[in-house]
Amino acid sequence: MTSNSSAIALEAKAVSHRFGSQDVLDSINLKLRQGELTALIGPNGAGKSTLLHVLQGLLKPSQGDVFVGDTPVTSCRHRIALMPQRGRIDWSFPITALDMVRLRKPKTAGGCFEVSAEEALERVGLRERAKERLGRLSGGQQQRVLLAGAIAQNAATMLLDEPCSALDPPSRERVIALLQSLAQEGRSICLTSHDWGPALMGYDRVIVLDRQILFDGSPQDVGEQLKDLMSAAKRGPN
Amino acid sequence: MEALPWWGLPLIFALLEGALCSCVGTVLLTQRRILQANLIANGVLPGLAIAVALQLDPAIGGWVSGLAAALVSERLIRSHQHQQEAVQNTVLAGALAIGVLLLALLQQRVELEALLFGDLLIAGGRDLLQTLIAAAAALALIGTQYQRLVFSGVDPEGAEAAGVPIHQLRTLLAVVTTLVIVSAISAVGIILVIALLCAPAVVGLNQASSLSGAMVRASAIGSSCSLGGFGLALLLDLPPGPVIGLLCLLLLWLPKPDQSMN
């Protein structure tokens, strides 16, 4: 677990973003800390994935900026791993699980957390399926291959877009335990999730987003506030 | 060349084109760029018409206008991001229309049937040279950009996040695709070349566990199709291009092994 005194891994300052005439993110100020496992939750269309893309530097925000220390994120994107949603991957592509993880491995050593592609697969419990074609793995196994790729990137900050979306409850618990151990090693991890209620207790910090940050705190603190948001979500996406 | 029998050069040409089109087709399929290849194939017509009118090498005219059509479509896609296929199809039809109008306006006589469907039997040393140049360009692209092609094929968002220059890669691929299509005009024509780009690649990708493995398998299948089509055409006294196209179609009926547990 973490404290507010932990070093800042990534900071978004007054970030806003628009797609055409639609505001997707509005004045986001956010600090991700080392050793912290953060869940980013909110209704569909809340801007969760967009925020991850902005934090990684993949998407330039309409206003504001993102920094790693004093450096703009666009100058050090290699220090931030981004695990995409499973819908973004071509699962029919001819590639093995091991080669998929190797794609994300930096060409040169020297990252903060040196992990080989084989070790990354070991950590997600797929070492024995390393030579299997990606398309032959189950949905949950494919999801863990993506996670192994993010681990192998040796980045200090990991941004994970719905890493538990295709997992059954036991697999989800194993992945959350793995993410907790990765955070305890000093990584800053921020993931988007559709978790609600008790499932949020596995995280150090929960941020509720709906174009702007509605709540930000410990799972316990945010829990009460979530009830109101759930009522809003039942009325339909914004 | 002199020592070869009359069918020797067309046979070598058919084998090379079968392998080259199928290999590049595998890359195009995994990069989701097949529609762009079709666009390029139709986009060569205006350049051919102008080159014939100016008494230049038609291959050069075709290469320039095919590539121009691809670049125009890429530019338009950026401003119509959610209508990519509609933009590509419109540019395809537009390029074809310009080609037909140019032929009429410049009052040029072009063997349209040979252009559309190819004529292997009249292939010469010049066609073989064009094929070798296209093959060298394809090998150079695949050899130097293999990892990037794999990354952008399986995970385009991740590749972009890792700094892979996606737009440059697509432009390079368009350059090579245009060379390959222009080189194949004599063999199968601008219409039937799509079959040779697609069908062997579809079969080659079945159960392959790497892009390179899929390319090798597709090339072998493509060469076999070209060879078989050429042989059958001679045997039955039919035009080789359409017979090769028909064999490509039949490939899709081959039993497909179960690929996924999902």
Chai-1 contact restraints between the chains, C-beta under 6 A:
chainA,res_idxA,chainB,res_idxB,connection_type,confidence,min_distance_angstrom,max_distance_angstrom,comment,restraint_id
A,Q56,B,A161,contact,1.0,0.0,6.0,A-B,restraint_1
A,L58,B,A161,contact,1.0,0.0,6.0,A-B,restraint_2
A,L82,B,A161,contact,1.0,0.0,6.0,A-B,restraint_3
A,P84,B,E157,contact,1.0,0.0,6.0,A-B,restraint_4
A,P84,B,G158,contact,1.0,0.0,6.0,A-B,restraint_5
A,R88,B,E157,contact,1.0,0.0,6.0,A-B,restraint_6
A,I89,B,D155,contact,1.0,0.0,6.0,A-B,restraint_7
A,D90,B,V154,contact,1.0,0.0,6.0,A-B,restraint_8
A,F93,B,T30,contact,1.0,0.0,6.0,A-B,restraint_9
A,F93,B,G153,contact,1.0,0.0,6.0,A-B,restraint_10
A,F93,B,V154,contact,1.0,0.0,6.0,A-B,restraint_11
A,P94,B,L205,contact,1.0,0.0,6.0,A-B,restraint_12
A,P94,B,A208,contact,1.0,0.0,6.0,A-B,restraint_13
A,P94,B,S209,contact,1.0,0.0,6.0,A-B,restraint_14
A,P94,B,S210,contact,1.0,0.0,6.0,A-B,restraint_15
A,P94,B,L211,contact,1.0,0.0,6.0,A-B,restraint_16
A,P94,B,A214,contact,1.0,0.0,6.0,A-B,restraint_17
A,I95,B,V154,contact,1.0,0.0,6.0,A-B,restraint_18
A,T96,B,S209,contact,1.0,0.0,6.0,A-B,restraint_19
A,L103,B,F151,contact,1.0,0.0,6.0,A-B,restraint_20
A,R133,B,S209,contact,1.0,0.0,6.0,A-B,restraint_21
A,G135,B,Q259,contact,1.0,0.0,6.0,A-B,restraint_22
A,G135,B,S260,contact,1.0,0.0,6.0,A-B,restraint_23
A,S138,B,M261,contact,1.0,0.0,6.0,A-B,restraint_24
A,G139,B,N262,contact,1.0,0.0,6.0,A-B,restraint_25
